[in-house]
Amino acid sequence: MTYFFAQWLATAIALWASSFIFSGISFQSTSALMLSALCLGFANAIFKPILIALTLPLTFFTFGFFLLVINALVLLLISSIIKGFTINSFGTAFFASIFISIISLLVNSALVGDFVFTSYSFTNNGTWI
């Protein structure tokens, strides 16, 4: 449960920071920000895997670049659902989704203490630890 709240807070911080970086993103209130972060987490957990599965050939053909488009579409979906959260254009959503992903990864790793990527090292006899 702690991981859920840490992820929610990390997403909220990333959304809040993106509203300062990108002029096309705005929140009318703190409750709109927190609700947007919560809905974005649920959309990434539920709708995003379905979209990825449906667009797998296109994602494969574009060497994964289409995943960035899916992230932007999910962000636009959330902004159309939540009153008080607006995104002006697809371009803003595209670059903001990249920014939000990076910031939420960094904030979440700082909050939880575990970095998402694992590091491996060799022992003296050459086996993986």
DONU-276675 format. One record per residue (C-alpha): residue in three letters; x, y, z. Coordinates in Angstrom, 3 decimals. Example, Ala and Ser with C-alpha at 12.3 -4.5 7.8 and 13.67 -1.06 7.14 Angstrom:
<atoms>
{atom 'ALA'; {12.300; -4.500; 7.800}}
{atom 'SER'; {13.670; -1.060; 7.140}}
</atoms>
This chain:
<atoms>
{atom 'MET'; {0.000; 0.000; 0.000}}
{atom 'THR'; {2.921; 2.324; 0.686}}
{atom 'TYR'; {4.203; 1.776; -2.851}}
{atom 'PHE'; {0.801; 2.822; -4.238}}
{atom 'PHE'; {0.862; 6.120; -2.328}}
{atom 'ALA'; {4.480; 6.741; -3.304}}
{atom 'GLN'; {3.634; 6.186; -6.971}}
{atom 'TRP'; {0.586; 8.444; -6.673}}
{atom 'LEU'; {2.653; 11.193; -5.052}}
{atom 'ALA'; {5.412; 10.804; -7.655}}
{atom 'THR'; {2.885; 11.126; -10.480}}
{atom 'ALA'; {1.295; 14.162; -8.829}}
{atom 'ILE'; {4.677; 15.850; -8.451}}
{atom 'ALA'; {5.540; 15.079; -12.074}}
{atom 'LEU'; {2.204; 16.463; -13.287}}
{atom 'TRP'; {2.632; 19.561; -11.130}}
{atom 'ALA'; {6.152; 20.144; -12.487}}
{atom 'SER'; {4.959; 19.642; -16.054}}
{atom 'SER'; {2.404; 22.411; -15.599}}
{atom 'PHE'; {5.303; 24.803; -14.954}}
{atom 'ILE'; {7.478; 23.520; -17.789}}
{atom 'PHE'; {4.788; 23.291; -20.490}}
{atom 'SER'; {2.532; 26.301; -20.990}}
{atom 'GLY'; {-0.184; 24.115; -22.547}}
{atom 'ILE'; {-0.851; 22.198; -19.318}}
{atom 'SER'; {-2.838; 23.696; -16.465}}
{atom 'PHE'; {-4.654; 22.667; -13.317}}
{atom 'GLN'; {-7.443; 24.711; -11.766}}
{atom 'SER'; {-7.022; 23.257; -8.288}}
{atom 'THR'; {-4.978; 20.903; -6.170}}
{atom 'SER'; {-7.849; 18.417; -6.128}}
{atom 'ALA'; {-7.822; 18.358; -9.942}}
{atom 'LEU'; {-4.093; 17.642; -9.809}}
{atom 'MET'; {-4.440; 14.815; -7.289}}
{atom 'LEU'; {-7.427; 13.299; -9.105}}
{atom 'SER'; {-5.542; 13.501; -12.402}}
{atom 'ALA'; {-2.554; 11.718; -10.867}}
{atom 'LEU'; {-4.808; 9.002; -9.476}}
{atom 'CYS'; {-6.646; 8.526; -12.771}}
{atom 'LEU'; {-3.397; 8.553; -14.733}}
{atom 'GLY'; {-2.104; 5.745; -12.544}}
{atom 'PHE'; {-5.249; 3.696; -13.094}}
{atom 'ALA'; {-5.225; 4.409; -16.840}}
{atom 'ASN'; {-1.587; 3.333; -17.074}}
{atom 'ALA'; {-2.420; 0.149; -15.195}}
{atom 'ILE'; {-5.636; -0.746; -17.067}}
{atom 'PHE'; {-5.980; 0.949; -20.453}}
{atom 'LYS'; {-2.362; 1.325; -21.484}}
{atom 'PRO'; {-1.603; -2.442; -21.631}}
{atom 'ILE'; {-4.729; -2.943; -23.750}}
{atom 'LEU'; {-3.660; -0.171; -26.128}}
{atom 'ILE'; {-0.164; -1.627; -26.319}}
{atom 'ALA'; {-1.540; -5.077; -27.148}}
{atom 'LEU'; {-3.844; -3.677; -29.827}}
{atom 'THR'; {-1.085; -1.644; -31.447}}
{atom 'LEU'; {1.715; -4.175; -31.073}}
{atom 'PRO'; {2.436; -4.500; -34.825}}
{atom 'LEU'; {2.654; -0.720; -35.184}}
{atom 'THR'; {4.832; -0.478; -32.075}}
{atom 'PHE'; {7.103; -3.202; -33.415}}
{atom 'PHE'; {7.288; -1.541; -36.847}}
{atom 'THR'; {8.252; 1.823; -35.313}}
{atom 'PHE'; {10.835; 0.219; -32.986}}
{atom 'GLY'; {8.817; 1.206; -29.904}}
{atom 'PHE'; {8.391; 4.863; -30.862}}
{atom 'PHE'; {4.606; 4.426; -30.958}}
{atom 'LEU'; {4.666; 3.802; -27.191}}
{atom 'LEU'; {5.346; 7.524; -26.799}}
{atom 'VAL'; {2.203; 8.227; -28.814}}
{atom 'ILE'; {0.233; 5.871; -26.559}}
{atom 'ASN'; {1.534; 7.725; -23.488}}
{atom 'ALA'; {0.395; 11.027; -24.996}}
{atom 'LEU'; {-3.028; 9.600; -25.869}}
{atom 'VAL'; {-3.511; 8.307; -22.324}}
{atom 'LEU'; {-2.574; 11.738; -20.972}}
{atom 'LEU'; {-5.045; 13.403; -23.353}}
{atom 'LEU'; {-7.723; 10.907; -22.278}}
{atom 'ILE'; {-7.233; 11.837; -18.633}}
{atom 'SER'; {-7.351; 15.552; -19.431}}
{atom 'SER'; {-10.643; 15.083; -21.269}}
{atom 'ILE'; {-12.167; 13.192; -18.328}}
{atom 'ILE'; {-10.989; 15.353; -15.408}}
{atom 'LYS'; {-12.494; 18.817; -15.129}}
{atom 'GLY'; {-9.865; 21.324; -14.147}}
{atom 'PHE'; {-7.044; 19.578; -16.029}}
{atom 'THR'; {-6.393; 20.898; -19.529}}
{atom 'ILE'; {-3.863; 20.099; -22.227}}
{atom 'ASN'; {-3.912; 22.348; -25.280}}
{atom 'SER'; {-2.479; 20.087; -27.987}}
{atom 'PHE'; {-1.206; 16.654; -28.846}}
{atom 'GLY'; {2.342; 18.006; -29.126}}
{atom 'THR'; {2.200; 19.302; -25.587}}
{atom 'ALA'; {0.849; 15.943; -24.402}}
{atom 'PHE'; {3.569; 14.102; -26.320}}
{atom 'PHE'; {6.512; 15.966; -24.802}}
{atom 'ALA'; {4.858; 16.263; -21.400}}
{atom 'SER'; {4.329; 12.499; -21.250}}
{atom 'ILE'; {8.061; 11.965; -21.744}}
{atom 'PHE'; {8.821; 14.538; -19.046}}
{atom 'ILE'; {6.229; 13.061; -16.654}}
{atom 'SER'; {7.597; 9.548; -17.134}}
{atom 'ILE'; {11.151; 10.605; -16.332}}
{atom 'ILE'; {10.251; 12.792; -13.355}}
{atom 'SER'; {7.884; 10.238; -11.824}}
{atom 'LEU'; {10.559; 7.545; -12.193}}
{atom 'LEU'; {13.111; 9.701; -10.389}}
{atom 'VAL'; {10.726; 10.874; -7.648}}
{atom 'ASN'; {9.361; 7.367; -7.098}}
{atom 'SER'; {12.868; 5.942; -6.780}}
{atom 'ALA'; {13.701; 8.663; -4.246}}
{atom 'LEU'; {10.528; 7.986; -2.238}}
{atom 'VAL'; {10.605; 4.202; -2.271}}
{atom 'GLY'; {14.367; 3.860; -2.223}}
{atom 'ASP'; {14.567; 1.191; -4.912}}
{atom 'PHE'; {15.657; 2.161; -8.362}}
{atom 'VAL'; {13.696; 0.394; -11.069}}
{atom 'PHE'; {16.718; -0.927; -12.922}}
{atom 'THR'; {18.701; -3.712; -11.348}}
{atom 'SER'; {22.460; -3.756; -11.441}}
{atom 'TYR'; {24.479; -6.914; -11.766}}
{atom 'SER'; {28.042; -7.573; -10.841}}
{atom 'PHE'; {30.404; -10.499; -11.156}}
{atom 'THR'; {31.823; -12.412; -8.243}}
{atom 'ASN'; {35.436; -13.528; -8.216}}
{atom 'ASN'; {34.631; -16.752; -10.042}}
{atom 'GLY'; {32.683; -15.036; -12.835}}
{atom 'THR'; {29.101; -15.877; -11.785}}
{atom 'TRP'; {26.315; -13.321; -11.481}}
{atom 'ILE'; {25.302; -12.047; -8.105}}
</atoms>
